[in-house]
Amino acid sequence: MNKGVHTPLLMVLALSLCIGLSVSPLTAQQTAPNRSGQQAPDAQAQQDAQQSQGQVFAGTIVKTGDKYVLQDANGTSYDIDRQDLAKGHEGQKVRIKGTLDPDGKTIHVK
């Protein structure tokens, strides 16, 4: 056999392995949490974007006193900042897209 034919093939194979190994850790670092336990910047930006778009809250519209609230399956009640939207749905199961106030008690409807 001619050793001259196998040498370039082995060099290409070795080079391919080196390139593959150098790219894999870079990709893993972009999505993994950093050492401080915080998410990588790309993951944090994606999470912030999702929160700004809101989340979906499901439950039943219930009238409590003079206001309407959303009561979830666990019995937890959330105030709704848009009473005009809730008024026509008393007793109905609904889904509300919005953001939860930092106090954890009020849904700001989107």
C-alpha positions as CSV (number, residue, x, y, z in Angstrom):
1,M,0.0,0.0,0.0
2,N,1.0,3.5,-0.6
3,K,1.5,5.5,2.7
4,G,1.3,8.8,0.8
5,V,-2.5,8.2,0.2
6,H,-3.3,7.5,3.8
7,T,-1.4,10.5,5.3
8,P,-3.7,13.3,3.8
9,L,-6.8,11.3,4.8
10,L,-5.5,11.0,8.4
11,M,-4.7,14.7,8.6
12,V,-8.2,15.6,7.4
13,L,-9.8,13.3,9.9
14,A,-7.6,14.7,12.8
15,L,-8.3,18.2,11.7
16,S,-12.1,17.5,11.7
17,L,-12.0,16.1,15.2
18,C,-10.1,19.1,16.5
19,I,-12.6,21.6,14.9
20,G,-15.5,19.6,16.3
21,L,-14.1,19.6,19.8
22,S,-13.4,23.3,19.8
23,V,-16.9,24.2,18.7
24,S,-18.9,22.0,21.1
25,P,-17.8,23.7,24.4
26,L,-18.6,27.2,23.0
27,T,-22.1,26.2,22.3
28,A,-22.6,24.6,25.7
29,Q,-21.3,27.7,27.5
30,Q,-23.9,30.0,25.8
31,T,-26.9,28.1,27.2
32,A,-25.5,26.9,30.6
33,P,-25.8,28.9,33.8
34,N,-22.7,30.7,34.8
35,R,-20.8,30.0,38.0
36,S,-22.8,32.5,40.0
37,G,-25.9,30.5,39.3
38,Q,-27.4,33.2,37.0
39,Q,-28.5,32.4,33.5
40,A,-26.3,33.2,30.6
41,P,-27.2,36.6,29.0
42,D,-28.9,35.1,26.0
43,A,-31.2,32.9,28.2
44,Q,-31.9,35.8,30.5
45,A,-32.9,38.1,27.6
46,Q,-35.2,35.4,26.3
47,Q,-36.9,35.0,29.7
48,D,-37.3,38.8,30.0
49,A,-38.9,38.9,26.6
50,Q,-41.4,36.2,27.5
51,Q,-42.3,37.9,30.7
52,S,-42.9,41.2,29.0
53,Q,-45.3,39.5,26.6
54,G,-47.2,38.1,29.6
55,Q,-48.4,34.8,30.7
56,V,-51.7,33.0,30.7
57,F,-53.8,32.7,33.9
58,A,-56.7,30.3,34.0
59,G,-59.6,30.2,36.4
60,T,-63.2,31.3,37.1
61,I,-64.4,34.9,37.3
62,V,-66.0,35.5,40.7
63,K,-67.6,38.6,42.1
64,T,-66.2,39.5,45.5
65,G,-67.9,42.5,47.1
66,D,-68.0,45.1,44.4
67,K,-65.1,43.7,42.2
68,Y,-64.4,40.8,40.0
69,V,-61.5,38.5,40.6
70,L,-60.0,35.4,38.9
71,Q,-60.0,32.3,41.1
72,D,-57.7,29.6,40.0
73,A,-58.1,25.8,40.5
74,N,-56.3,26.0,43.9
75,G,-58.7,28.6,45.2
76,T,-56.2,31.5,45.0
77,S,-57.9,34.8,44.0
78,Y,-56.2,37.4,41.8
79,D,-57.5,41.0,41.4
80,I,-58.0,42.0,37.7
81,D,-57.0,45.5,36.8
82,R,-59.5,45.6,33.9
83,Q,-62.8,45.2,35.7
84,D,-64.7,46.2,32.5
85,L,-63.4,43.0,30.7
86,A,-64.2,40.7,33.6
87,K,-67.8,42.1,34.3
88,G,-69.5,40.1,31.5
89,H,-67.8,36.8,32.4
90,E,-68.9,36.2,36.0
91,G,-69.1,32.4,36.8
92,Q,-67.3,31.5,33.6
93,K,-64.0,29.7,33.2
94,V,-61.6,32.0,31.4
95,R,-57.9,32.4,30.5
96,I,-56.4,35.8,30.9
97,K,-53.2,36.9,29.3
98,G,-51.3,39.4,31.4
99,T,-48.5,40.0,33.9
100,L,-48.6,39.4,37.6
101,D,-47.9,42.4,39.8
102,P,-44.9,42.1,42.1
103,D,-47.3,41.9,45.0
104,G,-48.5,38.6,43.5
105,K,-52.1,39.6,43.8
106,T,-53.0,41.6,40.7
107,I,-53.1,40.6,37.1
108,H,-52.4,43.4,34.6
109,V,-54.4,42.3,31.5
110,K,-52.5,42.5,28.2
